[in-house]
Amino acid sequence: MQPSEIQRALAVATSVASALGLPVDDVIVLHDSNKLTARLLPCDIVARVAPLAHQSAQFEIEVARRLAETHSPVAALDPRAEPRVYERDGFAVTLWTYYQPVTPREVPPADYATALERLHTGLRQLDVRTPHFTDRVEEAQRLVDSSNLTPDLADADRGLLITTLRSRRQAIIDRGAAEQLLHGEPHPGNVLSTKSGPLFIDFETCCRGPVEFDLAHVPENVSARYAAAWFLPWSPHGAGIWATSSRIGNEQLAHSSAPCD
C-alpha cells in the first residue's frame, strides 16, 4: 500500500471496529503489501484493509468461512463482527481473529505438510469459481517478460524465470494431473504458527489446478513430506524457481495496480 494511504487505512479500520463497539486505542501494523494487515488493541482483532478498487475481500471471506465449516486449518473471522466486508472511505475492511504466535514461529515441516493436506481436503469440498492456475502463471509471465513492468529484474534472472515458467507450466499440463481448488500461494508467509497448529491465511489467490502448483510454493522439506509429493514432475530446484517467478510476478502486479500518489 502506498505510504500516503497507510494512515487513512488505519483510521478506517479503527472507525469500523469502534462502530461495532470494539475499543481501539492502539494499532500495530503486521503486514503491508497490496493490502494492510493490522492488529487493533485492546479489542485484539486483526483488520485487513484494501482499496476498494483492488480487493477480493468478499471472495476471501466466503472461502475462509466455508473452509472453517469443513474443520480445515484456516484462520477464522472474528466472531464479534458480522462476517462481511465493511466498506468505508474508499477502503474494504474485514475483521479476523488474532492468534498469538508460538515459539518457534517456523512451522515444523511435518506439521506444515499435514496441514496443507488437510487444507486440500477441505478445498476439494468447495464449489466456487476461480481462475485456472495457468491464468495466474500467464499473468506472472507477462510481467516477467516486460522490462517496463519489472525494471528491477536482472536480465539473467529474467531469462531463467521466463524459461522456468514456460517449461514447468507445460510439464504439469502434459501430465494431465487431477485438478482441484487450491490455495494458490501457501508459502510460509501465509501460514500462522499457533497453539492450535498451523493455520492458513490469505485466500485471494485461490485458483484451480493440480496440487503441484501449491507444493511449488512451500519449502522443499515440506513438499517432500506431503503424501502426494512423488507426483512432482520436476526437480525441487525447478519447483522453487517456478514459485519464485510466480511470486515476483504477483508482487509486481500488486505494485503496478496500487494507486499512485
N, C-alpha and C positions, 0 to 999 in steps of 0.2 A: 504494500500500500504506500502511496506517496506520502512523504513526511508531513506535508501540509494537511493531509486528511486524517492523520492518526488521532489528533486531539478531538476533532469533530466526531470521529467514530467512537472514541471512548466516551464522549459526552452523550452520544445517542444510546450506547449500551447502558450507561448509568441511568439515563432517563427511563428507558424501558423497564429495567429492574425495579427502580423506585416506584414506578406507576403500578407495579404488581405487588407493592408492599414489601419488597426485598431491600433492606437497608444497604447502602453503598457509601462508604467513607474513604475507600482506597481502591486503586486499580493497579494490577500488575500485568504487564504485557508478557504473555507466554510465547507468542509466535507472531511474526509479521511477514506476510508474503502478499499474495493477491487478496487475501483476507486477513483480518486481525483477530487473534485469539487472546482473550484477557480473562484474568481471574478477578472477580469482584468480591470485595470484602466489606463488612463482616458476614454478608449473606453466604459467602463461599460458593459461588456459582461461576460457571465458565460461559462467557459470551463470545460468540463467533460473529464477526461483523464484516460485511462485504458490500461494496457499492451495488445498488440495485441493478445497474446495467450489466454487471459481470458476476452473477451469482446463480447457483442452482440449489439454494438452501431448501426449498420445499421438497425437491427430489431426495436430498440427503436425509432430511427428517423422515420421509416415508420409508426409505431403505433401512435406516437405523431402527426405526420403530418396529418394522416387520421382522427384522433380524432378531431383535430382543425377544419377540414372541416365540422364536424358534430356539431360544436359550443359546444363541450364538455369542461368542466372546466380543462384544461391542460395547463401547462407552454409551451410557444411557442419557437420554434427555432428562433435564431436572424435573422431578415430579411436582415441584411447587409452581411450575408455569405450564400453561397450555402448550401442547406440542405443535407449535405452528411458527411461521415466520412473522416477526414483528417488523413492519416497515415504517421508517421514520426519517425525515430529512435526507432522503436520497440513499439511505442505507437499509440493508436487510439484516436483522439480528435474530439469532437462535440461541437458546439457553440450554446448557448441558451440565451434567453432574461433574463436580470436581473430584478427582481421585488423587489422594496423597501418594506421591511416588515412593516406592520401596527401594531399599539398597540391596544389591547394586541395581542401578537403573537399566543396565543392559539385560535384556531378557535371555535366559539360558536357551541355547539353540533347540534343545529337545522340546521345551515348553512352547517356544515360538512356532515350531513346525506343527505340533499338536493343535495349537490354537488356530493356525491357518487351515488345517484340515477341517476343523470344526466350523470355521467360517465358511469354507467352501461348501460344506454340507448344508449349512443354513441358506446360503445363496442359491443353491440348487432348488430350494423350495419357493423361491420368489419368482413371480412373473411380472417383470417390469421392462419397459422399452429403454434400451440403452444403445450407444454406438457399438459397432464391432471393434475388436482390438486393432484391426487393420486401419480403421479410420483414425485412431489415435496415433498409430505409427506413421501414417502418411502425413499427418499434421506436423509431427515432430520432424519428419524427413524434409518437409517443405521449409521449415525454419532452419534446419541444419544446412540445407542446400544453398541458402541465401546468405551471402556475406553481409548484405544490407540489414537483414533481420537479426543476425548473430555476429556482429562485428568483432566481438572479443574472442571468438573461437579461432585458435591457431589452425593454419592450413593443414598441417599433418593430422591434427585431431579431427578436423572436419572430414578429411578423406577417410580416416578409419571409421568414423561414426556413420558416414554415408554407406560405406561398403557393408558394415555390420547390419545396419537397419535393413538393407535390401536383402542380404543373404539369409539372415535369421528369420525375417518375415516369410520368405519363400519356403524355408525349411519347415516351418510349422504348417503352412498351407499344404505343402506336398504330403505331409504325414497324415493329414486328414483326421486329426485327433477329435475326440468328442468335445463339444463346446458347452459352456455354461455361463452364468452370470459370475463376474469376477470383481474383486475389489478395484483392481486397476493399478494401484501403487501401494502394496502392502509393505513398503520398506520400513526400516526401524523408526524413522521419524513419524510414522503413522501407527505406532504400537505403544501403548502405555503399559508400564510395568507397575502393577497394583497388587494389593493384598489378595485380590480375587483372581490373580493371574494376568496374563497378557490380554489387553483389550484393544481392539482396532478402532480407529477413528478415521474421519475424512473420506466420505463415500461419494464425493462429487466426481471422482474419476472412474466410477463403475463402468464396465463395458462387458461385452460378451466375447468369449473366445476360450481356448484351451487353458488349463491350469498352468501350463508352462509360462504363459505371459506373466502371471502373478509370481511364479517361482523365480523368474529372471530378476525380480526386484528385491529379493531377500538375500541375506548373506549366504555364501556357499555352504557353510556348516549348518545352515537351516534347511536349504533345499535338499542337502544330502540325507536329511532325516525325515523328509516328507515321504509318505508312503508311496507316492507315485513318482518319486524323483528319477527312477530309471527310465521314465518316458523321455527325459530331456534329449532332444536331437542335436545338441551342440555341447561344446566343452563349457565348464563353469566360467572359464575366462571369457569366452564369447558371450555367454549369457550376461556376465557383468557389464561388458561393453554395451550390449544392447540396452540394458536397463539404464545405463548412464546416458546413452544417446536419447532415450525416451525422456529421461528426467530433464536433460538440458533443453530439449525442445519444448517441453511443457513449461519450464521456468521462463524461457524466453517468450513463450506465448503469453504467460501471465504478466510479464513485464511490459510487453508491447501493447497489451489490451488494457493496462491500467490507465486511469485518467491522468492527463498531464496537468501540471500546474499552469 
